[in-house]
Amino acid sequence: MTIIVGDELPLIREAIVQFCLAQLNCDVVAQCGTGMAVLDAISRFRPDIAVIELTFPDMDAIEILRRLGERNSRTRVVILSSRAERKGVMEALRAGAAGYILKTGPGEQLPEALRKVAQGEIYLSPQVEIGNLFAGRVRQKKGNLLEKQDPLDMLSGREYQVFTLLVTGIRGKEIATRLSLSPKTVDTYRASLMRKLDIHNLPDLVRLSIERESLETVSAQGAGG
């Protein structure tokens, strides 16, 4: 497993490197202190995994993921962050992150995350599990708030990534490229998520996404009021 580590602070960056070397059979091929350095290192070394912080002085991890997607990079990105807000985590997943680790979590989460990501899985710190991210309250027409289960709670992290890309009109082959998967694997995830959601065509999948966005808007307005 080849890895690059990116963090603005040298002390944190070097601590992560030492932790990776001690806990995993891996080769840390580069250390980076800026987002541009991360992009350059990925282009040069083509590592299996990049462990990077959420924000750098020159660009954030979302922009890095966007540029890597444009380059069809197969490097899988794990983000380190102190922020567990739902919006930020969802944005990272939509951009193509393979992992999201909270800096406030225990150290053993890092090697666990890297092992899972190396196997093609998605890793999220337990504090930001998919089920918790989608848990919310919705306002009914009469004004009373009731708990409502989000249907996307049933999806795995990878299925959710495929879902978010499908509903924005991205085709299977491009999804496969963005997520470093084979087209056949993307088809498998698509069939699995549709089965879990009891949806049988793309228009209904898009409709579900639109309905969820509407519910989230109403929920946010209700919480603010």
Wavefront OBJ file of the C-alpha trace (Angstrom):
o trace
v 0.000 0.000 0.000
v 1.449 3.363 -1.016
v 0.267 6.473 0.811
v 0.787 10.218 0.771
v -0.037 12.349 3.801
v -1.199 15.932 3.569
v -1.610 18.365 6.463
v -0.709 22.017 6.827
v 1.002 21.444 10.196
v 4.325 19.536 10.017
v 3.958 18.084 13.520
v 0.561 16.547 12.753
v 1.717 15.414 9.324
v 4.791 13.663 10.718
v 2.763 12.073 13.527
v 0.356 10.579 10.968
v 3.278 9.253 8.950
v 4.842 7.590 11.974
v 1.497 6.146 12.986
v 0.977 4.674 9.505
v 4.456 3.166 9.463
v 4.001 1.633 12.914
v 0.507 0.243 12.391
v 0.452 -0.759 8.728
v 2.624 -2.446 6.149
v 2.716 0.594 3.884
v 5.066 2.934 2.072
v 4.584 6.673 2.683
v 5.857 8.128 -0.577
v 5.293 11.832 0.106
v 4.323 14.408 2.733
v 2.508 17.564 1.664
v 1.686 20.852 3.359
v -0.536 22.393 0.656
v -3.348 21.282 -1.583
v -1.297 21.904 -4.726
v 1.505 19.774 -3.315
v -1.039 16.991 -2.737
v -2.154 17.147 -6.368
v 1.422 17.171 -7.628
v 2.381 14.213 -5.410
v -0.617 12.185 -6.563
v 0.251 12.879 -10.205
v 3.878 11.941 -9.630
v 3.596 8.891 -7.366
v 0.063 7.640 -8.084
v -0.385 6.333 -4.523
v -3.114 3.925 -3.518
v -4.390 6.281 -0.814
v -4.028 9.961 0.076
v -4.705 10.911 3.699
v -5.347 14.659 3.734
v -6.873 17.296 5.950
v -10.120 18.980 4.968
v -8.694 22.475 4.433
v -5.339 23.750 3.191
v -4.282 27.388 2.836
v -4.529 27.254 -0.951
v -7.504 24.910 -1.517
v -9.767 22.522 0.333
v -10.125 18.755 -0.011
v -13.351 19.102 -2.026
v -11.504 21.021 -4.731
v -8.701 18.451 -4.655
v -11.249 15.666 -5.138
v -12.861 17.571 -8.007
v -9.555 17.972 -9.808
v -8.632 14.336 -9.222
v -11.972 13.337 -10.726
v -11.214 15.396 -13.821
v -7.879 13.583 -14.128
v -9.508 10.163 -13.660
v -7.149 9.520 -10.747
v -7.474 6.116 -9.090
v -5.992 7.323 -5.794
v -8.524 6.946 -3.002
v -8.781 9.936 -0.677
v -9.332 9.787 3.075
v -10.175 13.113 4.693
v -9.138 14.085 8.213
v -11.321 16.728 9.827
v -12.435 18.113 13.161
v -15.880 18.860 11.673
v -18.674 16.288 11.821
v -21.448 18.427 10.330
v -23.712 16.462 8.042
v -23.408 18.923 5.167
v -19.614 18.760 5.083
v -19.487 14.976 5.254
v -22.089 14.605 2.512
v -20.233 17.089 0.332
v -17.038 15.073 0.741
v -18.772 11.812 -0.159
v -20.419 13.365 -3.209
v -17.034 14.663 -4.338
v -15.641 11.138 -4.190
v -13.986 10.783 -0.777
v -13.423 7.168 0.246
v -13.083 7.946 3.933
v -13.859 10.646 6.487
v -12.107 10.477 9.857
v -12.646 12.827 12.766
v -9.457 14.141 14.337
v -11.216 13.942 17.697
v -11.614 10.159 17.387
v -9.298 7.450 18.756
v -6.067 6.685 16.936
v -7.049 3.140 15.995
v -9.617 4.529 13.547
v -6.877 5.526 11.101
v -5.407 2.059 10.403
v -8.913 0.600 10.336
v -9.962 3.222 7.804
v -6.929 2.648 5.581
v -7.427 -1.118 5.577
v -11.078 -0.783 4.576
v -10.429 1.865 1.968
v -7.642 -0.262 0.475
v -10.219 -3.057 0.101
v -12.554 -0.769 -1.843
v -14.879 0.100 1.041
v -16.025 3.466 2.383
v -15.006 4.386 5.927
v -16.650 6.984 8.158
v -15.813 7.633 11.788
v -18.563 6.064 13.940
v -19.657 9.553 15.021
v -20.730 10.277 11.440
v -22.236 6.962 10.377
v -24.595 7.196 7.406
v -27.635 6.391 9.537
v -26.894 9.266 11.886
v -26.234 11.641 9.026
v -29.652 11.084 7.577
v -31.539 11.060 10.859
v -33.718 14.149 11.042
v -37.049 15.684 11.806
v -39.656 16.688 9.241
v -42.524 19.102 9.645
v -45.996 17.873 8.767
v -48.625 20.171 7.266
v -50.412 20.624 10.572
v -47.243 21.965 12.116
v -46.366 19.157 14.517
v -42.881 17.651 14.313
v -42.588 13.884 14.047
v -39.611 11.610 13.631
v -39.398 10.110 10.169
v -37.005 7.424 8.957
v -34.997 8.487 5.958
v -35.053 5.711 3.316
v -31.411 6.387 2.488
v -30.445 5.208 5.973
v -30.495 1.716 4.469
v -27.729 2.458 1.960
v -24.069 1.753 2.504
v -21.543 4.534 1.979
v -20.654 3.302 -1.510
v -24.314 2.868 -2.486
v -24.972 6.428 -1.350
v -22.124 7.719 -3.503
v -23.547 5.935 -6.555
v -27.023 7.269 -5.717
v -25.885 10.909 -5.511
v -24.062 10.651 -8.841
v -26.909 8.867 -10.613
v -29.501 11.477 -9.672
v -27.316 14.278 -11.032
v -27.358 12.643 -14.459
v -23.905 11.053 -14.448
v -23.731 7.792 -16.378
v -22.454 4.490 -15.107
v -19.122 4.514 -16.944
v -18.228 7.971 -15.619
v -19.317 6.960 -12.109
v -16.999 3.971 -12.369
v -14.124 6.259 -13.343
v -14.800 8.768 -10.565
v -15.060 6.098 -7.866
v -12.277 3.865 -9.222
v -14.677 0.976 -9.770
v -15.475 -1.252 -12.702
v -18.705 -0.511 -14.622
v -19.981 -3.934 -13.572
v -19.454 -3.079 -9.894
v -21.311 0.217 -10.359
v -24.208 -1.721 -11.923
v -24.200 -3.999 -8.884
v -24.389 -1.051 -6.488
v -27.116 0.539 -8.578
v -29.213 -2.632 -8.515
v -28.620 -3.042 -4.775
v -29.620 0.525 -3.843
v -32.721 0.381 -6.033
v -33.742 -2.880 -4.418
v -33.286 -1.412 -0.925
v -35.285 1.693 -1.859
v -37.926 -0.357 -3.724
v -37.413 1.821 -6.798
v -37.204 0.381 -10.296
v -36.180 3.227 -12.613
v -34.009 6.331 -12.675
v -36.843 8.934 -12.844
v -38.278 7.613 -9.574
v -34.800 7.712 -8.072
v -34.493 11.375 -9.058
v -37.968 12.062 -7.678
v -36.949 10.590 -4.327
v -33.887 12.831 -4.243
v -35.999 15.930 -4.957
v -38.518 14.982 -2.268
v -35.715 14.534 0.264
v -34.273 17.947 -0.555
v -37.715 19.484 -0.020
v -38.118 17.731 3.338
v -34.685 18.865 4.464
v -35.527 22.457 3.568
v -38.770 22.311 5.548
v -36.967 20.661 8.455
v -34.299 23.374 8.525
v -36.963 26.095 8.440
v -38.818 24.404 11.261
v -35.694 24.111 13.378
v -34.917 27.781 12.777
v -38.423 28.848 13.698
l 1 2 3 4 5 6 7 8 9 10 11 12 13 14 15 16 17 18 19 20 21 22 23 24 25 26 27 28 29 30 31 32 33 34 35 36 37 38 39 40 41 42 43 44 45 46 47 48 49 50 51 52 53 54 55 56 57 58 59 60 61 62 63 64 65 66 67 68 69 70 71 72 73 74 75 76 77 78 79 80 81 82 83 84 85 86 87 88 89 90 91 92 93 94 95 96 97 98 99 100 101 102 103 104 105 106 107 108 109 110 111 112 113 114 115 116 117 118 119 120 121 122 123 124 125 126 127 128 129 130 131 132 133 134 135 136 137 138 139 140 141 142 143 144 145 146 147 148 149 150 151 152 153 154 155 156 157 158 159 160 161 162 163 164 165 166 167 168 169 170 171 172 173 174 175 176 177 178 179 180 181 182 183 184 185 186 187 188 189 190 191 192 193 194 195 196 197 198 199 200 201 202 203 204 205 206 207 208 209 210 211 212 213 214 215 216 217 218 219 220 221 222 223 224 225
